[in-house]
Amino acid sequence: MNEGLPIHPLAGRTALITGGGRGIGASIAKLFATAGARLALTGRSEKSLRKVADSLQDGAVIIPSDLSRDGETERLFDATLARLGQLDILVNNVGALNFTQSQKLTEAEADDLWRLNARSPLILAGRAAEHMASRGGGSIVNLSSVIGSERAIANQTLYGATKAAVDGMTLAMAAEWGPKGVRVNAVRPAVTNTDMSAPIFANPEWKNTLTAQYALGRLGEPEDIAQAVLFFASPASSFVTGQLLSVDGGWISTLVH
């Protein structure tokens, strides 16, 4: 008989969420806490991390970090294990946008975004996968984007390139670590109501034009993305790995059909 999912599907598990101080990361943290997980949150702003941690019933470990800096990824991983003792779930959520036209990009600008959006999740996932495999398994969830492998937007060449790299990394790591019990999947949001998308939501013309392209007739909310991340992190997806799930309100399907 199918008894359904447990009320607290992440009970007894530990999770690290990067970019956990705001937007999608904060929503993931709140949902994971409700699901029973012990949490470590990281991001650049200690104040924002503390605010999220204080809103959770059982709190959370906060580890401020700037993952665009050399050495920060490995420092974060070591600090997480020191504070939590183990790691069962990694959510690579941290990221930033870039609107520079491709011909105007500088090497420094490209390197900065590449380190944050692509290099940090790659290195962190590798360290986490090795640790999880030694414990019998775990789940890594990468936050990618429909802008990259599925949808192209002018003046977001660099951002799209970093997210396409995250997609490729997800597939390769799923193949590499699956035999050792580590699942690796990606959630690909479309435009979501966060600080990064504030200019769109603040401009009625832009918002209405974009909303009309979504099959569900609305843009995304952080909670929409968090639910998909919880699915990949929980036992509900125990036979799922190497998947790139677009959580986009039907944006891509509407464009195609």
C-alpha angles and dihedrals in degrees: 000000000000107000093183128230122324118259089241104034094175097047112142093015130113125217137190116207119191117208087024098150100080148003117006093358092055091049091050090050093052093047093046091049090053088049090057104257126145106232143211115189127195136184142124098273116068089188092057092045091050091050091054093044092050090053092059120088094229096028124224140247110258122207112178113213143155105221093192088072124088114260096013096106095058092041089054093050093049091047091050093054091045091053101037101028092222141023124222101162132034121190111192097200105140116111147131139213130240126197100180115132110248095244090055098049117119125210090244092052092048092047093051095054093039091055092050102038102033114011098048096051091045095053094039093049091050093053092044094048092053091050094045092049090054088056095047101266148324145179132266118192119190121199107222128157141239083238101084116036098021110027132030123209123186116249092020096088096125094044091048091050092053092049093047086054090054090053091052092046091051094054095045095047092048089058093043099048104027093090088058095052099260115130120205122192138155134222114209113200125193120212107332131186100259137120090272091059096040095113090058095048091046093054111071093198094052092043094049093047092051095042090056088062093057116091091215092052098237141074123249129275124208090248090061090059094042092058091056091049090051090054092056092044096049134072087258087084098040091132096043125095138141093033128143106203117195110210097188111129090251095302095137095042091050091052092048098045 
